[in-house]
Amino acid sequence: MSLDKSRFAQIVNEDARLNILEALNMQPSGQLNETLLDAALQRCGHNRSREWVRQQLKWLAEMGAVTLDEPGNVLVATLTRAGLDHIERKAFLDGVKIPRPEF
């Protein structure tokens, strides 16, 4: 059984979106700018362009998982209740990897 290119891209996107939500959740303010989120994603193995990071952030905003602000030329993401509910496994967002339960 082989993994086609589009399915692999979907898996990568879902994983990155979860990593973004988790990084935001680790902040007391629930906020990070795209530069710091890019660094967090690289630590998780997602070495992608800044535009790709922005696409993931905009997708998460469309789903209601984050809000976005753009002071200057940098996006700042803020975790929402829907994003937190996903991380806490209370309600799930389609298109975002489901977090593993903590034991």
N, C-alpha and C positions, 0 to 999 in steps of 0.2 A: 504494500500500500504506500503510495507516494503522496507527498504533500505538495499540492499545486501552489504556484506562486501567489495567487490571490488569497488563498487560505492562510499561507504563511504570513503575508502582509497583515491580514486581519489579526492573527495571533500576536504579532509584534505590536500593533496598535493597541490592542486590549491590554497587554502587559504594561506598555508605557503609560497608558491612562491610569492604571492602578498605581503605578509608581509615582505619578504626579500627585494623585490624591493622598497617598501615604506621606509623601514629602510635605505637603501642605498641612496635614494633620499633625506632624511632628513640631510645627511652629506654634508658639503660644498665641500668636495673632491669626493663625490659619492662613497666612499670606506668604507668598514668595514671588520674586520677579522672574521673568523668563530666563535670565542669565543664570540664576541659581538653580532653577528647575532643569535647565540644560545640563549643568554640572551634575545634578543628582541623577539625571537619566544616564549620563555617561558612566557614572559609577555602577549603574545597573546593567551596563552593556548596550545601551541605546546610543550609539555614536552617530547622530543624525544632524542634519542642517538645522539652523535656527528657524527657518521657515517651516520645517516639519514639526518642530516643537510648538510653534505658533498654531499650526493646523490642529494639533492635538488639544491645545488649550481652547481654541475656538469651538471645537467639537464638544468638549466637556461643558463649555458655557451654554451651548445650544441644548444640551441635555439637562441643564440646571444643576450640574455638579459643582460648578465654580462660577464666580462672577469675575469679570475682567475690567480693569481700569488701565488707561494708557497715559500716565503722566509723562510727557516727553515722548520718546520713541521706544519705550520699554513697556511691555505688558506686565501687569501685576495681577496675579490670580489669587482669589480668596475662596476658600472652601465654604460650601453652602451646607445646609442641613441634608440635602439629598446626597451630596458627596460623602458626608460623614456617615449617614445611614448605610451607604454602600460599604464603607470601610468597616463599620461595626457589624456588618452582616444582618442589618435590620430590614433593608429593602435593597434590591439590586438594580443596577443600571445596565441595560443591554449595551453591549459594545465595550464593556469594561470587565477585565478579568476579575473573577470572584476571588476575594482574599481567602487565604487558608485560615481555618479556625485556629485560635490560639488555645493551647492546652496548658 
